[in-house]
Amino acid sequence: MSTLSLPETIENEINALVKGGYFNNKNSFIEEAIKYMLASRGDLKINAAVEMYHSREVSLGRAAELAGKSTFEFKEILKARGIKIVIDAPTSEDMDRQIKQMEKAR
């Protein structure tokens, strides 16, 4: 995770909450704040999932799950944004290797 620089006022508020025992540490406060923001702003969850899918960090199914949408709904979102759906298929070498393994198993 990267280093986070916060305005002094916010830093002081977080430190006060940690000192008061409301959070274990600064990181737990920040994690909860981000989770809350993503939960309350569905558009951000969708945008993050679209970007992760577009950069091929996650599969279509996982991106839909992260966005809180069905695969069909997520495909429609991608289509509306002009993002092509990539279908990963095994290479011919992978298929040949699988066939050989199946033949050996007989």
C-alpha positions in Angstrom: 0.0 0.0 0.0 1.2 3.5 -0.7 1.9 6.2 1.8 -1.0 8.4 2.5 -0.7 12.1 3.2 -3.7 13.7 4.9 -4.5 17.3 5.9 -3.5 18.0 9.5 -7.1 18.4 10.7 -8.1 15.0 9.4 -5.0 13.4 10.7 -5.7 14.9 14.2 -9.3 13.6 14.1 -8.2 10.1 13.1 -5.5 10.1 15.8 -8.1 11.2 18.4 -10.5 8.3 17.4 -7.6 5.8 17.6 -6.5 7.2 21.0 -10.2 7.0 22.2 -10.3 3.3 21.3 -12.8 3.7 18.4 -10.3 2.1 16.0 -7.3 -0.1 16.5 -5.0 2.1 14.4 -5.0 4.6 11.6 -5.1 1.9 8.9 -8.3 0.3 10.3 -10.0 3.7 10.2 -8.9 4.3 6.6 -10.0 0.8 5.6 -13.4 1.2 7.2 -13.9 4.7 5.6 -13.1 3.4 2.2 -15.4 0.4 2.6 -18.2 2.7 3.7 -17.6 5.1 0.7 -17.6 2.2 -1.8 -20.8 0.8 -0.2 -22.6 4.1 -0.3 -21.4 5.1 -3.8 -22.3 2.3 -6.1 -20.9 4.2 -9.1 -17.4 4.0 -7.6 -17.7 0.3 -7.2 -18.8 -0.1 -10.8 -16.1 2.2 -12.1 -13.4 0.3 -10.1 -14.7 -3.0 -11.4 -14.7 -1.7 -15.0 -11.2 -0.4 -14.7 -9.9 -3.7 -13.2 -11.7 -5.7 -16.0 -10.4 -3.3 -18.7 -6.8 -3.7 -17.5 -7.3 -7.5 -17.3 -6.7 -7.6 -13.5 -9.9 -9.6 -13.0 -12.2 -11.8 -15.0 -15.6 -10.8 -16.2 -17.3 -12.8 -13.5 -15.1 -11.4 -10.8 -15.6 -7.8 -12.0 -19.4 -8.2 -12.1 -19.2 -9.6 -8.5 -17.1 -6.6 -7.4 -19.5 -4.2 -9.0 -22.5 -5.9 -7.3 -24.1 -6.7 -10.7 -25.0 -9.9 -12.5 -22.7 -10.9 -15.4 -25.4 -9.9 -17.9 -25.8 -6.4 -16.2 -22.0 -5.9 -16.2 -21.7 -6.9 -19.8 -24.3 -4.2 -20.6 -22.3 -1.6 -18.6 -19.1 -2.5 -20.6 -21.0 -2.3 -23.9 -22.4 1.2 -22.9 -18.8 2.3 -22.2 -17.5 0.9 -25.4 -15.3 -1.7 -23.7 -15.0 -5.0 -25.6 -15.6 -8.2 -23.7 -12.5 -10.5 -23.8 -13.1 -14.2 -23.8 -10.0 -16.1 -22.7 -9.7 -19.4 -24.5 -7.0 -22.0 -23.9 -4.2 -21.9 -26.4 -3.8 -24.9 -28.8 -0.7 -25.9 -26.8 -2.8 -26.0 -23.6 -5.5 -28.1 -25.4 -2.9 -30.5 -26.7 -1.4 -30.9 -23.2 -4.8 -31.6 -21.8 -5.6 -34.2 -24.5 -2.3 -35.9 -23.7 -3.0 -36.0 -20.0 -6.5 -37.4 -20.7 -4.9 -40.1 -22.9 -2.4 -41.0 -20.2 -5.2 -41.3 -17.7 -6.9 -44.1 -19.7 
